[in-house]
Amino acid sequence: MSMTMTRTLPDPIHQAEFYSGVPFKRLLAWLFDTIVVIAITLILGLLTIGLLWLFFVPTLFVISFFYRWIGLTNRSATPGMRLMAIEIRNGAGLRLDSQEAMLHTLGYLVSSAIFPLQLVSVLMMATGARGQGLTDMILGTAAINRPG
């Protein structure tokens, strides 16, 4: 699977291998990343003798933000996405830069916090040709199988 440097996302019809199984892989990556973020939050709570647990939800969001932003900035994928061999690409088919990663992370957190947006995003991922969620559609990004 090689991605031609056309400066666009792979075509979902002519290059379907880039999108094959991606929605399910995104779900598994999300589960992995969520478990890791919760574990980090719980460990930090223990290290602060439970003080952070008083602010569990805000702390969870802050840790989730940095976990996703750093992962997307460095490799265009969170650790869970890397485990599933997928990554997020921008509209030009390139890995995300720091600003794109930040915007993608903010979009993810907003849609995660507002259930109707989360539901719309999940339905879009499950039914769209490129498996794009709401944030992906707004930013012009897509998750693809990592090019070999």
Beta strands, then each sheet from edge to edge (+ up, - down):
strand 1: 86-89
strand 2: 142-145
sheet 1: 1+ 2-
end
